[in-house]
């Protein structure tokens, strides 16, 4: 999955660079190319990245809950 993400990211970045080149040369389909690049990047690559990154539950240490907030306040009160 990591390799697929890298390949797709590279493809869509090259796609966006091509779109920028077409916009600079005032090609009639430049806006379509740029729009599809943004669409695919946001609806294909981003969800795959989010799933890949957070599938193992590594994000749980960043979630705030009551226990963590109270512990932080107690730690600050001691100082």
C-alpha positions as CSV (number, residue, x, y, z in Angstrom):
1,X,0.0,0.0,0.0
2,X,2.9,2.4,0.8
3,X,4.4,1.9,-2.7
4,X,1.0,2.3,-4.3
5,X,0.5,5.6,-2.5
6,X,3.9,6.9,-3.5
7,X,3.3,6.0,-7.1
8,X,-0.2,7.5,-7.2
9,X,1.1,10.7,-5.5
10,X,3.9,11.0,-8.0
11,X,1.5,10.5,-10.9
12,X,-0.9,13.1,-9.7
13,X,1.8,15.6,-8.9
14,X,3.1,15.2,-12.5
15,X,-0.5,15.5,-13.7
16,X,-0.8,18.8,-11.8
17,X,2.5,20.1,-13.2
18,X,1.2,19.2,-16.7
19,X,-1.9,21.2,-15.8
20,X,0.1,24.2,-14.8
21,X,2.1,24.0,-18.0
22,X,-1.1,23.9,-20.0
23,X,-2.5,26.9,-18.1
24,X,0.6,28.8,-18.9
25,X,0.3,28.0,-22.6
26,X,-3.4,28.8,-22.5
27,X,-4.5,25.4,-23.8
28,X,-8.3,25.1,-23.9
29,X,-8.4,21.9,-21.8
30,X,-6.0,23.2,-19.1
31,X,-8.8,23.8,-16.5
32,X,-10.2,20.3,-17.1
33,X,-6.7,18.7,-16.5
34,X,-6.1,20.8,-13.3
35,X,-9.7,20.1,-12.0
36,X,-9.3,16.3,-12.6
37,X,-5.9,16.3,-10.9
38,X,-7.3,18.0,-7.8
39,X,-10.4,15.8,-7.8
40,X,-8.4,12.5,-8.1
41,X,-5.8,13.7,-5.6
42,X,-8.5,14.6,-3.0
43,X,-10.9,11.6,-3.6
44,X,-8.4,8.8,-4.3
45,X,-5.0,9.5,-2.8
46,X,-6.1,11.3,0.3
47,X,-8.6,8.6,1.5
48,X,-6.0,5.9,0.8
49,X,-3.4,7.8,2.8
50,X,-5.7,8.3,5.7
51,X,-6.6,4.7,5.8
52,X,-3.0,3.6,5.5
53,X,-1.8,6.0,8.2
54,X,-4.5,5.3,10.8
55,X,-5.3,1.7,10.3
56,X,-3.1,0.5,13.2
57,X,-4.6,2.8,15.8
58,X,-1.5,5.0,16.1
59,X,-3.7,8.1,16.3
60,X,-5.1,7.2,19.7
61,X,-2.3,8.9,21.6
62,X,-3.3,12.2,20.0
63,X,-7.0,12.1,21.0
64,X,-7.9,14.3,23.9
65,X,-10.2,12.8,26.6
66,X,-11.1,13.8,30.1
67,X,-8.3,11.8,31.7
68,X,-5.6,13.4,29.7
69,X,-7.0,16.9,30.2
70,X,-7.2,16.4,34.0
71,X,-3.7,14.9,34.1
72,X,-2.4,17.9,32.2
73,X,-4.0,20.3,34.7
74,X,-2.7,18.4,37.7
75,X,0.8,18.4,36.2
76,X,0.5,22.2,35.7
77,X,-0.7,22.8,39.2
78,X,2.3,20.9,40.7
79,X,4.6,23.3,38.9
